[in-house]
């Protein structure tokens, strides 16, 4: 998985952090500090959850949730009666998932297996009717990592299993390089969400700064790869996957175009 040490982001976010000076603690989006911000915002955004749940409902059977994080998809799928294996590389995110699992009824909790692992290279010794990779997490992997992901997925799908993943693209090619929006997490906390994404750039930088920065403040920032739908479809085909469905997700902003792809392996 592609990760970077937290560094000062470019543009408006970088200037805001510089103004805050020594009051800032800079962290990554998925470490012990940044995970809380990421989880709070992701939990408040439910549009992709509905689409993923609908896709899984069609096939039934056990589900492997890759880059599961704190359970954004895992928990709703469990509530719908599915057996779910949740895999993530971040122990901080999985700790949050374990905390939430401890609050649900034991019969539901027993249908969940939590695994600390790398989505680019995993061996679980079983197969799944549906493997999901949501929240555009594919962008966290470099080219080599994506090859490993596709190989690992193919080895873990049942004969008629489905692989569903989401891809994010710039929808406003003539829009500004950087945007900032005031957003609210599920907790009610407000954040300033900065996205620095030059048109056709190979990466984009996302930075989250709490709106209330009157004292010492933790700022989460990370850089992820940018991938076009055409590129992902070509990579899937090269890995012997056949695309069987695609759907542009509703509720996305003009700046972001998110497409849900579903494929089957022909290996």
N, C-alpha and C positions, 0 to 999 in steps of 0.2 A: 504494500500500500504506500502511496506517495504521501509523505508528511514533511512539514518544514518546521524548524524552530521558530517560535513567535518572533517576528521582526516588525518594525514600524511599517504599517501599510502605506501605500501611496495616496495622494489626493487629499480630499477633505477629511477622511478618517485620520490620516497621519497628522494633519494639522491640528485636529481636535485633540488627539492624544498628546501632541507636543505642548499644547496650551495647558493641559491638565498636569503636565510635568511629573514630579515625583509622587503625585497622588495615584498614579496608574500602576496596576499590576497587570502586565501583558501575559496572556496565556493562549494556548491552542484551543480550537473549538471542541475538541474531544477529550481533553485531559480532565483531571479531577475538578478543576475550577470552571473551565468553559463548558463542560458537559451540562451543568445546571442551566445555563442560558439556552443552549441548543435545545435541550429537552423541553424547557418551558415554552419556547416558540413553536417547536414542532408539534407539541401536544395541542396547541391552540388552532392548528391548521388541519382540518379534517377531510378536505376534499379528496385527497389521494387515498385515504383510508377506505372510503366508500367504494372506490373503483377497484382497489386491491381485493377487498372482501367479496365483491361481486364476481371477480375473476376466479377466485379460489372456490366460491360456492358452486360454480359450474362443474368443476372436476371432482371435488370432494377428496377424501384421503388425507394422509399426513402432509404437513407443510414444513418446509425449511425456510426460515426467515433470515436472510443474510443481512449483515450490518444492522442487526435488530435493535441496537441501542437500548433505550430504556423501555422498549415494548410498544412503540407507537402502533405497529401492526400486530405484534404478538398478542397483546391483551384483547383487542377486539376480536381477533380470530378465535381465541380461546373461548370468549363469551358466546361465539356462534357455534361452539361444539367441536371445533377442529383440534386435532393433535398437532402441536407446534414445537419444533426445535428452533431455538433462538441462538444464533451465532454472531459474535461480535469480537473485534480485536481490542476494544476499550473496556478494561476492567471497571472503570468509573461508571460507564453507561450500564454495564451489566449489573453493577451493584444496585443501581436505581431500579432496574427491572426486578431483581431479587426482592427488594423492599416492597415493591408493588405486588408481587406474587404472594408475599406473606400475608397480604390483607384480603385475599380472595378465598372462596370456599375450597377446602382441600381437594374435593373431586375434580374441580377445574384446574387447580394448581398442578395436580398429578399428570395432567395431559401436556405439561410443558417441560422440556429439557433445555437447560441453559448451558451453552458451550462457549468458552473463551477460545477463539480461533481466528484464523486469517481467511477471509473470503476468497483470496487469490490462491489458496492452497490448503484444501481441507480433505480429510479422509474420515468419514463417520461410520463406515461399515454398514450402511443401510441406504435404501432408496426412498424417494419422496414423489408423491403425485403432483406436487406443486412446489416450485422453488421461487421465492420472490426476492427482489432487490429494489426496494422503493426509495423514495426521497432523493432520487437522482444520485444515489451513492456510487454508481458506476464511475462518476467523475473523480472519485477519490483514488482510483487506480491508474497507474501509468500503462503503457502499451503491453509491457511484459506481464504486469499484474492482471490485465484483462484477459490475456491468453490463458493464464493459469486459472482464472475464474471460470471461463467457458469450459475448460477441460474438467475442472472439478464438478461443475454443474452437470455436465453430460454424464459423468460417472455416477451421479447420485439421483438421476431421474428414473422413474419407472418407465417401462416401455412406452406408455401413452402419457407420460408426465409432461407438464407445461412449465416453462420458465418465463416469468413475467418480470419486467424491469422498466424503469422510467428513464427518460433522456430529457435533458434541459437544453434549450437553444435560445439565443437572443431573438426575440420577436420584433424588436425595434432597431433594425440595423442602422437607422439614421438617428437613433437616440443618443443621449449624452453618454460619455465614457463612465461617469460615476453618478449614482443616484443614492439618496438617503431618504428613508421613510421612518416615521414614528410608528412603532408596532407594539402590540400588547400581548404578553404571554398568557398562558392559562392561569397563572397565579395572580394576574392583574397587574404585574409589574410592567412598566413601559420601557422600551429600548429604542435607541436609534440604530437602525440597521443600514449599514453602508455596503454598497456593492460597486467595486471598481472592475469594469469589464469592457476594455476596448474592443471594438468590432474586429472579429477575426483573430483575436488574441488566443494563444494556446492555453491560457489560464485566466481565472478570475479570482479576485480577492474579496472575501466577505468579512466584515468586521461588525461586532455587536458591542455597543456601549450603552450601559444603563442610562436612562434619561436623567435620573437623579445622580449627578456626579459632584455633589457638594462636598463629599469627603473622599477618603480612599476608595478607589473604584477598580473593579476587575474588568478588563476588556478582553474579549475573545476575538481572535482573528485567525483565518486560515486561507490558504491558497489551494484551489482545486482545478483540475483539468477541464477544458471545454471540449465537448464532443458533439458532432452533428448527428442527427438521426440517420442520415445516409451512411456516415462512417460506422456507426454501431451496427446497422443492418449488414454492412459489408463484412464486418468482423464476425458477426454471428454466422453468416453464410460460410466464411472461411473456416469456421470451427464446426461445420457440419450441422448447423441449426437451420431449420426452415421456419420462416415467419408465418404465423397463422392468424395473427390479429394485431391491430394497432388502433389506438384511440387517443386523440388529443384531449387532455383533461380539461374539464370546465373549471371555471373559477380562477384560472391563472391570470396574471397581470399582462398588460400589453407588452411589457419588457420581456417576460418569460413565456416561452412556449414549451410546455411539458407534454411529452407523448408517452403513453404506456404501450410497450411492445410485448407480445406474447409469442413464444417460439417453442418448437419441439426439436429434439435431437434426432438426427438420422444416423447416428453412429451405431 
